[in-house]
Amino acid sequence: MSMDIDAPVAIAQRPTIPQTSATILCCNCGAPIDGTSAAGALCYDCVKLTVDISEGIPREATLHTCRDCERWLQPPNHWVTAALESRELLALCLRKLRGLTKIRIIDASFIWTEPHSRRIKVKITIQQEAFQGTILQQTFEVEYVVAYHQCPDCAKSFTANTWRAVVQVRQKVPHKRTFLYLEQLILKHHAHKDTINIKEVQNGLDFFYSQRNHAEKFVDFLTSVAPVRTKKSQELISMDIHTSTKSYKFSYSIELVPICKDDLVALPIKLAKAIGNISPLTLCYRVGTSINLIDPNTLQTADVSTPIYWRSPFNSLANVQELVEFIVMDIEPVGPPSGRFVLAEATVARSSDLGSNDKTYFTRTHLGGILHAGDSVMGYHLTGTNFNNPQFEALELGKEKFASQIPDVILVKKYYARKKKSGKNRNWRLKRMNKEEGEMLPRKQDQERTDRDYEMFLRDVEEDPELRSTLSLYKAQQEEKRRAGKMEIDATETASVAETEETEEDEVPKIDMEELLDEFDELNVEDEEEG
């Protein structure tokens, strides 16, 4: 019996009806919106118009700055350094606003304002979720009023006896050339930026600080640029017996070596043998972190480090105030040069002896590269000079026959004839520190000596390129304007006098304009227009 199998019957599928979301109208403007995702039955445009996500954020605030140190107050009592339109100042402005911690900041930037308006405007873009699924972004401006408020550090600087640490720099020499050089190094490296006062005293300077670590930082700087000896002391000011809290004042004594550039030095015989068996009678040609000496007879050089010097200190035999002017009668180089020094044999005569006697002196010098017959040169006249120095007496009376090696004359540097007012015609100048004078005003003699030392230091800068490379020299723009204004007056001079002055100034070393820096503090609108 066979069974019939029914054929498959196709079942018609029901047509799919597209599911449509519930569409409603905005209750404000009537625009159709999705009713399932609409928040408060408002469209996106109406939400932006009716919801303010920056509500609670102030549109005005006040910033406090100190007009003396130009720092800004960061509440509650912290002062920070920030330039105008800098990231640090922008962060400070944002911290001043309440309510920014609950929202997301997208962007913030400064809006330009007049510098003298004492207003700072900041444009801020924020983002926040207004309703579920609705994120709003809004931009608004905040105006800050700049108010002046003196910081505690500046308030202390205007009050007497408020320093916490003092650095006393001293040098026992009859001139201030070393301090003038040290002053330029301090200005170049901005090592004095933390001082609250600088006081000029006899034989040195006092630097006052409000914090101990600032004084220690300055002491480390002096140790890195000069051979010094440091001593530290402290004084108890007050003490709280309940908390054992003590307040101290710290004093740092810095003593510079009493040997300067171009000084004549008589070394102890034992030390001279220890540093390379150099001749005990030497010249100091440079003072850096150590004392650099040279023997003019052989061009042998030696260095006396700071620990070695203070282990057995000695003074200079003669300084630059005892230099005598000589005239080179004849000079002949001997041997190859050694760096910038050239050994030569010279015959010289004292300029004061010309016309009265014909006495000449034969000597060896390290200045063979710059001296010629007829030049003027400064040197030490040892013949007939009595020195109260134990090291020099040991050379004269010693058993090793150093007395026969003592020359009659030791030449130090070439002398350039200058006009009396040549210092006013320099195309360069140096910065000076603002120092407070001591309790007693300087006498007229002391002021003249200070001016003479400063003029001598400026001449050393002109004549020594190695010394000039360690300093910052600036263009004397104001001096150029004064000289340009006086050209009509100077034109009345006779031609013969002008020619004589030009010949005298031809040999004086000049500083190229490429070595000079621009003084940006003196630049103004008039300078830019003239350029």
C-alpha positions as CSV (number, residue, x, y, z in Angstrom):
1,M,0.0,0.0,0.0
2,S,1.6,3.2,-1.0
3,M,1.4,6.4,0.9
4,D,1.2,9.8,-0.8
5,I,3.5,12.5,0.4
6,D,2.0,16.0,0.4
7,A,3.9,18.5,-1.5
8,P,5.3,21.5,0.5
9,V,3.0,24.4,0.5
10,A,4.5,27.9,0.5
11,I,3.2,30.1,3.3
12,A,2.9,33.7,2.4
13,Q,4.9,36.0,4.7
14,R,3.3,39.0,6.4
15,P,4.6,42.3,5.1
16,T,7.0,44.0,7.5
17,I,5.7,47.3,8.8
18,P,8.6,49.8,9.4
19,Q,8.8,50.8,13.0
20,T,8.6,54.6,13.2
21,S,9.7,56.5,16.4
22,A,7.3,58.7,18.2
23,T,7.6,62.2,16.7
24,I,6.6,65.2,18.8
25,L,6.8,68.8,18.3
26,C,9.1,71.1,20.2
27,C,7.2,72.9,22.9
28,N,9.0,76.2,22.1
29,C,9.4,76.5,18.4
30,G,7.2,73.6,17.1
31,A,9.9,71.8,15.2
32,P,9.5,68.0,14.9
33,I,11.8,66.1,17.1
34,D,12.3,62.5,18.3
35,G,10.1,62.1,21.3
36,T,12.1,59.2,22.7
37,S,15.4,61.1,23.0
38,A,14.2,64.7,23.3
39,A,14.9,66.2,26.7
40,G,12.2,68.3,28.1
41,A,10.4,68.4,24.7
42,L,12.9,70.9,23.4
43,C,14.9,70.8,20.2
44,Y,18.7,71.2,20.3
45,D,18.5,74.8,19.2
46,C,16.0,75.7,21.9
47,V,18.1,73.8,24.5
48,K,21.1,76.0,23.6
49,L,19.0,79.1,24.0
50,T,17.3,78.2,27.2
51,V,20.0,76.3,29.2
52,D,23.1,78.1,30.4
53,I,25.8,75.6,31.4
54,S,28.1,78.5,32.6
55,E,25.7,79.5,35.3
56,G,27.5,80.0,38.6
57,I,30.8,81.0,37.0
58,P,31.7,84.6,37.7
59,R,32.3,86.9,34.7
60,E,34.6,89.3,36.7
61,A,37.5,88.6,39.1
62,T,40.5,90.4,40.6
63,L,44.2,89.6,40.2
64,H,46.7,90.9,42.6
65,T,50.3,91.7,41.5
66,C,53.3,93.3,43.2
67,R,54.6,96.3,41.2
68,D,58.1,95.9,42.7
69,C,58.9,92.3,41.8
70,E,56.1,91.9,39.2
71,R,54.9,88.6,40.8
72,W,51.3,87.4,41.0
73,L,49.4,86.3,44.1
74,Q,48.2,82.7,44.0
75,P,45.8,82.3,47.0
76,P,46.1,81.9,49.8
77,N,49.7,83.3,50.2
78,H,51.9,82.1,47.4
79,W,53.5,84.5,44.9
80,V,54.4,83.2,41.5
81,T,56.3,84.7,38.6
82,A,54.4,84.8,35.3
83,A,54.7,87.0,32.2
84,L,51.7,88.6,30.5
85,E,49.8,86.2,28.2
86,S,51.8,83.2,29.4
87,R,50.6,79.7,30.3
88,E,51.4,80.3,34.0
89,L,49.2,83.4,34.1
90,L,46.4,81.7,32.2
91,A,46.5,78.8,34.7
92,L,46.3,81.4,37.6
93,C,43.3,83.1,36.0
94,L,41.4,79.8,35.6
95,R,42.1,78.9,39.3
96,K,40.5,82.2,40.4
97,L,37.1,81.1,38.9
98,R,34.7,79.0,41.0
99,G,32.6,76.3,39.3
100,L,35.2,75.3,36.6
101,T,35.9,72.0,38.4
102,K,32.5,70.6,37.6
103,I,32.6,71.2,33.9
104,R,35.0,70.3,31.1
105,I,37.2,73.1,29.7
106,I,37.8,72.8,26.0
107,D,39.8,75.9,25.3
108,A,41.1,79.1,27.0
109,S,42.9,82.1,25.5
110,F,43.7,85.7,26.2
111,I,42.0,88.6,24.4
112,W,44.2,91.6,23.7
113,T,43.7,94.7,25.9
114,E,45.5,97.9,26.3
115,P,48.7,97.5,28.5
116,H,47.8,100.5,30.7
117,S,44.2,99.5,31.1
118,R,44.9,97.1,34.0
119,R,42.4,94.7,32.6
120,I,43.0,91.1,31.5
121,K,40.3,89.3,29.4
122,V,40.2,85.5,28.9
123,K,38.0,83.7,26.4
124,I,36.9,80.3,27.8
125,T,35.1,77.4,26.0
126,I,33.4,74.8,28.2
127,Q,31.4,71.6,27.5
128,Q,28.8,69.9,29.7
129,E,25.9,67.5,29.5
130,A,22.7,69.5,29.9
131,F,20.2,66.6,29.7
132,Q,20.6,62.9,29.1
133,G,22.1,62.5,25.7
134,T,22.4,66.2,25.1
135,I,25.9,67.8,25.4
136,L,26.3,71.6,25.1
137,Q,29.3,73.7,24.3
138,Q,29.5,77.3,25.2
139,T,32.0,80.2,24.9
140,F,32.1,83.2,27.2
141,E,34.5,85.9,28.4
142,V,35.8,86.7,31.8
143,E,37.4,90.1,32.7
144,Y,40.0,90.4,35.4
145,V,40.9,93.6,37.1
146,V,44.6,93.9,38.0
147,A,45.1,95.3,41.5
148,Y,48.4,96.2,43.1
149,H,49.4,94.5,46.4
150,Q,52.9,94.5,47.9
151,C,54.3,91.0,48.6
152,P,55.8,90.2,51.9
153,D,59.3,89.9,50.4
154,C,59.2,93.4,49.0
155,A,57.7,94.7,52.2
156,K,60.7,93.3,54.1
157,S,63.2,94.9,51.7
158,F,61.8,98.4,52.6
159,T,62.2,97.7,56.3
160,A,65.6,97.9,58.1
161,N,67.2,94.8,59.6
162,T,65.0,92.2,57.9
163,W,67.7,90.1,56.2
164,R,68.1,86.5,57.2
165,A,71.6,85.9,55.6
166,V,74.5,88.1,54.5
167,V,77.5,87.4,52.3
168,Q,80.5,89.6,53.1
169,V,83.0,89.7,50.2
170,R,86.4,91.2,51.1
171,Q,89.8,91.6,49.5
172,K,92.8,93.3,51.1
173,V,94.2,95.2,48.2
174,P,94.7,99.0,47.6
175,H,92.4,99.1,44.5
176,K,89.0,97.8,43.4
177,R,89.8,96.3,40.0
178,T,89.0,92.8,41.2
179,F,85.7,93.9,42.5
180,L,84.9,95.6,39.3
181,Y,85.6,92.4,37.4
182,L,83.6,90.4,39.9
183,E,80.7,92.8,39.5
184,Q,80.6,92.2,35.8
185,L,80.5,88.5,36.2
186,I,77.7,88.8,38.7
187,L,75.7,90.9,36.3
188,K,76.3,88.6,33.4
189,H,75.1,85.5,35.2
190,H,72.3,87.3,37.1
191,A,73.7,86.0,40.4
192,H,72.4,89.0,42.3
193,K,68.7,88.6,41.4
194,D,67.7,87.3,44.9
195,T,69.5,90.0,46.9
196,I,67.4,92.5,48.9
197,N,70.2,95.0,49.3
198,I,73.8,95.5,48.3
199,K,76.0,97.7,50.5
200,E,79.4,99.0,49.7
201,V,81.8,98.9,52.7
202,Q,85.5,99.3,53.1
203,N,87.5,96.7,51.3
204,G,84.5,94.9,49.9
205,L,80.7,94.5,49.4
206,D,77.9,93.1,51.6
207,F,75.0,91.1,49.9
208,F,71.9,90.7,52.0
209,Y,69.3,88.0,51.5
210,S,65.9,87.1,52.9
211,Q,66.5,83.4,52.7
212,R,69.5,81.3,53.7
213,N,69.5,79.1,50.6
214,H,69.8,82.2,48.3
215,A,73.0,83.2,50.2
216,E,74.4,79.7,49.9
217,K,73.7,79.7,46.1
218,F,75.6,83.0,45.8
219,V,78.5,81.6,47.8
220,D,78.6,78.6,45.4
221,F,78.7,81.0,42.5
222,L,81.7,83.0,43.9
223,T,83.5,79.7,44.6
224,S,83.1,78.7,41.0
225,V,84.5,82.0,39.5
226,A,87.2,83.1,41.9
227,P,89.8,81.7,44.4
228,V,88.1,82.4,47.7
229,R,88.0,81.2,51.3
230,T,84.7,80.8,53.0
231,K,83.7,81.0,56.7
232,K,80.2,80.6,58.1
233,S,78.8,81.9,61.4
234,Q,75.3,82.1,62.8
235,E,73.6,84.2,65.5
236,L,70.5,83.2,67.5
237,I,67.8,85.9,67.2
238,S,64.9,84.3,69.0
239,M,63.7,81.0,70.4
240,D,60.3,79.6,71.4
241,I,60.7,77.5,74.5
242,H,57.4,75.8,74.0
243,T,58.0,74.5,70.5
244,S,61.9,74.7,70.5
245,T,61.7,76.8,67.3
246,K,64.8,78.9,66.8
247,S,65.4,81.8,64.5
248,Y,69.0,82.5,63.3
249,K,70.8,85.0,61.2
250,F,73.6,83.6,59.0
251,S,76.8,85.4,57.9
252,Y,79.1,84.1,55.2
253,S,82.6,85.6,55.0
254,I,84.2,85.4,51.6
255,E,87.9,86.4,51.3
256,L,89.4,86.8,47.9
257,V,93.0,86.2,47.3
258,P,95.0,89.4,47.6
259,I,96.7,88.8,44.2
260,C,95.4,90.5,41.1
261,K,96.2,90.6,37.4
262,D,99.5,92.1,36.5
263,D,100.9,91.8,40.1
264,L,104.5,90.9,40.7
265,V,104.6,87.8,42.9
266,A,107.5,86.3,44.8
267,L,106.7,82.7,45.5
268,P,108.0,80.7,48.4
269,I,110.9,78.6,47.1
270,K,109.3,75.3,48.3
271,L,106.0,76.1,46.5
272,A,107.8,77.2,43.3
273,K,109.5,73.8,43.1
274,A,106.3,72.0,43.8
275,I,104.3,73.5,41.0
276,G,106.7,72.8,38.2
277,N,110.1,74.1,39.4
278,I,109.2,77.6,38.1
279,S,111.3,80.7,38.9
280,P,110.1,82.1,42.2
281,L,109.8,85.7,40.7
282,T,106.8,85.6,38.4
283,L,104.0,87.7,37.0
284,C,100.3,87.1,37.5
285,Y,98.7,87.3,34.1
286,R,95.2,86.0,35.0
287,V,93.1,85.2,38.0
288,G,90.3,82.7,37.5
289,T,89.4,79.7,39.7
290,S,93.2,79.6,40.3
291,I,96.1,82.0,40.1
292,N,97.9,81.8,36.7
293,L,101.6,82.8,36.8
294,I,104.2,83.2,34.1
295,D,108.0,83.6,34.2
296,P,108.9,86.4,31.8
297,N,112.4,85.0,31.3
298,T,111.4,81.5,30.1
299,L,107.6,81.8,29.3
300,Q,107.0,78.9,31.8
301,T,103.6,79.0,33.3
302,A,102.2,77.6,36.5
303,D,98.8,77.5,38.3
304,V,98.3,77.9,42.0
305,S,95.0,76.3,43.0
306,T,92.8,77.7,45.8
307,P,93.5,74.9,48.4
308,I,97.3,75.2,47.8
309,Y,97.3,79.0,48.2
310,W,95.3,79.0,51.4
311,R,97.5,76.3,52.8
312,S,100.4,78.7,52.7
313,P,99.2,82.2,51.7
314,F,101.5,84.9,50.5
315,N,101.0,88.5,49.3
316,S,102.1,90.1,46.0
317,L,105.4,91.8,45.9
318,A,104.2,94.8,43.9
319,N,100.9,95.9,42.4
320,V,99.8,98.0,39.4
321,Q,100.0,101.2,41.3
322,E,103.8,100.8,41.4
323,L,104.3,100.5,37.6
324,V,106.8,102.7,35.9
325,E,106.7,103.9,32.3
326,F,109.6,102.7,30.1
327,I,110.5,103.4,26.4
328,V,111.6,100.5,24.3
329,M,114.9,101.3,22.6
330,D,115.5,98.0,20.9
331,I,113.7,94.6,21.0
332,E,114.4,91.3,19.3
333,P,112.3,88.1,19.5
334,V,114.0,85.0,20.8
335,G,112.6,81.5,20.2
336,P,109.1,80.4,19.1
337,P,105.9,81.9,20.5
338,S,104.0,80.2,23.3
339,G,100.4,80.9,22.9
340,R,99.8,84.6,22.9
341,F,103.2,85.2,24.5
342,V,106.5,85.7,22.5
343,L,109.8,85.7,24.3
344,A,112.0,88.7,23.4
345,E,115.2,90.5,24.6
346,A,114.6,94.2,25.0
347,T,116.6,97.3,25.9
348,V,114.5,99.9,27.7
349,A,115.0,103.2,29.4
350,R,112.8,105.1,31.9
351,S,110.8,107.8,30.3
352,S,111.6,110.1,33.1
353,D,115.3,109.6,32.4
354,L,115.2,110.7,28.8
355,G,117.1,113.9,28.3
356,S,118.8,113.7,31.8
357,N,120.9,110.6,31.4
358,D,121.5,107.7,29.0
359,K,120.9,104.8,31.4
360,T,119.3,101.8,29.8
361,Y,118.3,98.4,31.1
362,F,118.5,95.0,29.4
363,T,115.7,92.5,30.1
364,R,113.8,89.6,28.7
365,T,110.0,89.9,28.3
366,H,107.0,87.9,27.2
367,L,105.6,90.9,25.2
368,G,107.7,90.3,22.1
369,G,104.6,90.0,19.9
370,I,103.2,93.5,20.6
371,L,106.2,95.6,21.5
372,H,108.3,97.5,18.9
373,A,111.1,100.0,19.1
374,G,109.8,103.4,20.3
375,D,106.7,102.0,22.1
376,S,105.9,102.8,25.7
377,V,105.6,100.0,28.2
378,M,104.7,99.7,31.9
379,G,106.9,97.6,34.1
380,Y,108.4,97.2,37.6
381,H,111.7,98.8,38.3
382,L,113.4,96.4,40.8
383,T,116.9,98.1,40.8
384,G,117.2,100.2,43.9
385,T,113.8,99.2,45.2
386,N,113.4,97.9,48.8
387,F,110.6,95.3,49.3
388,N,109.3,94.4,52.7
389,N,108.5,90.8,51.7
390,P,109.9,87.6,53.4
391,Q,109.7,85.6,50.2
392,F,111.8,88.2,48.3
393,E,114.3,88.4,51.1
394,A,114.7,84.6,50.8
395,L,115.5,85.0,47.1
396,E,118.2,87.6,47.8
397,L,119.8,85.9,50.7
398,G,119.1,82.3,49.8
399,K,121.8,79.6,49.2
400,E,120.4,78.7,45.8
401,K,121.7,81.9,44.1
402,F,118.4,83.3,43.0
403,A,119.8,86.8,43.6
404,S,121.8,86.6,40.3
405,Q,118.5,85.8,38.4
406,I,116.6,88.9,39.6
407,P,116.3,91.2,36.6
408,D,116.6,95.0,36.8
409,V,113.2,95.5,35.1
410,I,110.2,93.3,34.5
411,L,107.9,94.5,31.8
412,V,104.1,94.0,32.3
413,K,102.0,95.5,29.6
414,K,102.1,97.9,26.7
415,Y,101.1,101.5,27.4
416,Y,98.8,103.3,24.9
417,A,98.7,107.1,24.9
418,R,95.2,108.4,25.3
419,K,93.5,111.8,25.4
420,K,92.2,113.0,28.7
421,K,88.6,112.8,27.5
422,S,89.0,109.6,25.5
423,G,86.8,107.7,28.0
424,K,83.8,109.8,27.0
425,N,84.2,108.8,23.3
426,R,83.9,105.0,23.8
427,N,81.2,103.3,21.7
428,W,80.6,100.7,24.5
429,R,79.7,100.7,28.1
430,L,79.3,98.3,31.1
431,K,76.3,97.8,33.4
432,R,76.7,98.7,37.1
433,M,75.0,97.3,40.2
434,N,72.9,99.5,42.4
435,K,74.8,99.6,45.6
436,E,74.1,101.4,48.8
437,E,77.0,103.5,50.2
438,G,78.1,103.0,53.8
439,E,77.3,105.2,56.7
440,M,80.2,107.5,56.1
441,L,80.2,109.3,52.7
442,P,83.3,108.8,50.6
443,R,85.9,111.5,50.8
444,K,87.0,113.4,47.7
445,Q,90.3,111.5,47.6
446,D,88.5,108.2,47.8
447,Q,86.1,109.1,45.0
448,E,89.0,110.1,42.8
449,R,90.7,106.8,43.5
450,T,87.5,104.9,42.7
451,D,87.2,106.7,39.3
452,R,90.8,106.1,38.6
453,D,90.4,102.4,39.3
454,Y,87.3,102.2,37.1
455,E,89.1,103.9,34.2
456,M,92.0,101.5,34.6
457,F,89.6,98.6,34.5
458,L,88.0,99.9,31.3
459,R,91.4,100.2,29.7
460,D,92.2,96.6,30.6
461,V,88.9,95.5,29.0
462,E,89.9,97.3,25.8
463,E,93.5,95.9,25.7
464,D,92.8,92.3,26.8
465,P,90.5,90.3,24.4
466,E,90.6,87.3,26.7
467,L,89.3,89.4,29.6
468,R,86.7,90.9,27.3
469,S,85.3,87.5,26.2
470,T,84.1,86.8,29.8
471,L,82.1,90.1,30.1
472,S,78.9,91.5,28.6
473,L,79.6,94.8,26.7
474,Y,76.7,97.0,25.5
475,K,76.5,99.6,22.8
476,A,76.6,103.2,24.1
477,Q,73.6,104.5,22.1
478,Q,73.1,107.6,24.2
479,E,76.8,108.5,23.9
480,E,76.5,108.3,20.1
481,K,73.6,110.7,20.1
482,R,75.5,113.2,22.3
483,R,78.6,113.0,20.0
484,A,76.4,113.6,17.0
485,G,74.9,116.7,18.6
486,K,78.3,118.1,19.3
487,M,79.8,117.6,15.9
488,E,79.1,121.2,15.0
489,I,81.1,122.5,18.0
490,D,84.0,120.1,17.4
491,A,84.2,121.3,13.8
492,T,85.5,124.6,14.9
493,E,88.8,123.0,16.0
494,T,91.9,123.6,13.8
495,A,93.0,120.9,11.4
496,S,96.4,120.5,12.9
497,V,95.0,119.7,16.4
498,A,92.6,117.2,14.9
499,E,95.4,115.4,13.0
500,T,97.5,115.2,16.1
501,E,94.7,113.7,18.2
502,E,93.9,111.2,15.5
503,T,97.5,110.0,15.3
504,E,97.5,109.5,19.1
505,E,94.3,107.5,19.1
506,D,95.2,105.3,16.1
507,E,97.2,102.8,18.2
508,V,94.6,102.5,21.0
509,P,92.8,99.2,20.8
510,K,89.2,99.5,19.6
511,I,86.3,97.1,20.3
512,D,84.4,96.0,17.2
513,M,80.6,96.6,17.2
514,E,80.1,92.9,16.6
515,E,81.3,92.2,20.1
516,L,78.7,94.5,21.7
517,L,75.2,93.7,22.8
518,D,72.1,95.8,22.3
519,E,70.6,97.4,25.4
520,F,66.9,96.5,24.9
521,D,65.8,98.6,27.9
522,E,66.8,101.7,26.0
523,L,64.9,100.9,22.8
524,N,61.8,103.0,22.1
525,V,59.6,104.0,19.3
526,E,61.9,106.8,18.2
527,D,64.8,104.4,17.9
528,E,62.8,102.1,15.7
529,E,61.6,104.9,13.5
530,E,65.2,106.2,13.0
531,G,66.4,102.8,12.2
